[in-house]
Amino acid sequence: MRRAAKVATARTRAALPPARGALCLLLLVLPGPVLARGCPEHFAGGTLPALTNPRLSANTTLLCYQAFAVLYSGLSRTPLYAAEHLTAAGVEAARRIDRADAFHEEEQLPEAMRSELADYAGSGWDRGHMAPSGDMPTPSAQAESFSLANIVPQNPDDNRRLWAGIESSVRALAIERGDLFVVTGPLFEGASVQSLRGRVLIPSRLFKAVYDANRGEAGVYLARNAPGDAWEAVSLAQLATIGGIVAFPDLPDSVRRRTMALPEPRRDEYAGGPRSRREPSFLDWLTAELRRAARRAWRDFLRSLF
């Protein structure tokens, strides 16, 4: 069973009442670095990535999980980024856990903001993890990684080949270096962005920013959300210019402007078990709708008692 996500949330337009089990409220758009009070262990220096594109900043919610955190957007209905602190011990532990697909809607989010299983059903797009299930050091952490709050529409070829190779190479680098801070997310570019059912925006590209605090160096994998093996290594400064996100705000300019040597994407045999090729079907959608109807009926029944 997945542990309920701890939520630290604030809106730029209007504050929501605290969610049940919420730890604190957190302003996400402030001048200067913003400390991650709810789960600082997932962020380099305990500081949230900064969004320099104001269009990205509205209607966002920070969700804290056991092994990662995501900044979720109610506008794109995807994460804007997922943050992790990968350690050699954690990656080794993750290698011993079989992958068990259990995609689910994030109940800690208001219904109007959530992406749904039905959004992906029959779409032809994979449900692509931003914090990979193969990074998760415990079964419960892996279960949390299958929340749709951690998922973007991803081209199947990209998800299963190039991006899987990037994820594997970063895990191998974490074992080699001892630990890494990682920020992964989508980029939405161009005047017209595609969507699933007019609800979930489809990224044009994906990035994975890597920071080695021990050596003081960083770099970013950047790849199109499309078939093929092409990718490029860019600096944190270039990512900020391209995508409007400063992945590690505390770093000096000398580190942000230099690109570390990133290992070539290479899929290994340790990826949290075999990657499922089955994407959401009509039965998945029907099951989700029945569960949703049952939850509503139960809530209505409880309200009738009081």
Secondary structure, DSSP 4 states (H G I P E B T S, - for coil): -PPPPEEEE--SSSPPPPPTT--B----S-SS--B-SS-GGGSGGGBPPEE--HHHHTTEEEEE-SS-EEEEETTTTEEEEEEEEEEHHHHHHHTTS------B--TTS-TTT---HHHHTTSS-EEEESS-GGG-SSHHHHHHHTBGGGEEEE-HHIIIIIHHHHHHHHHHHHHHHSEEEEEEEEE--SS---EETTTEEPPSEEEEEEEETTTTEEEEEEEESSSSS--EEE-HHHHHHHHSEES-TTS-HHHHTS---PPPP---S-SSSPPP-PPP-HHHHHHHHHHHHHHHHHHHHHHHH-
